Amino acid sequence: MDSKLLDILVCPICKGPLVYHKTTQELICKADKLAFPIRDDIPVMLEGEARTLAEDEAI
């Protein structure tokens, strides 16, 4: 994942910061508890494609 891209990407819902998780290939929004997938090195920043984080998932 390109670090320059990570610097400008924000959550499409709350406009908050995202955390990159390399192992799961996801961008995590801690505020909304959503995980946006990264497919073929392209972040999928659609609310309908995001996965809701479980309460027990470490962020």
N, C-alpha and C positions, 0 to 999 in steps of 0.2 A: 504494500500500500504506500503510495507516494506521500511523504511527509508534508509537502506543500499543500496537497489536497486536504489532508487531515486538518491543517491549520485553518482552512476556510469553511469546511463543512460544519453545519450545525443541525440540530434536530429540526425536522420540518414542522413539528407540532408546536414546541415551546421555544424554539430558536436557541436552546441551551447547548452547552458543549457536549461532544460525543467522546467516548473512550473506545479506542481500537483494541479488540481482543483477537490476537493473531491466531490462536489455536482454534477458535470457533469461526473465524472469518466473519466477524460481526462488528458493527458500530453500536455501542450501548449508550442510551440516554438514561442517566440515573434518575432524573426528575420524573420522567414518564414511565420508567421501568419497561422500556422497549428495546429490542435488539433488531437492528436493521442488517439484513444479510449483505454480504459482498460476494458477487458472482462474477467469475472471470475477471477479477480485479476491478470490478465496477460496483460501487455502492448503490444498493437499491433503496432509495430514500422515500418509499411510498408507505403510508400508514397501513394499508391493506396487506403489505408484504412483511411487515414487522411482526416479530414474535414477542408476546408478553412474557416478561421475566417472572419466574416463580418466586415466591417469597423467600425460599431457602437458597436461591442462587446468590452466590457472592458476587458483588459488583466491584 
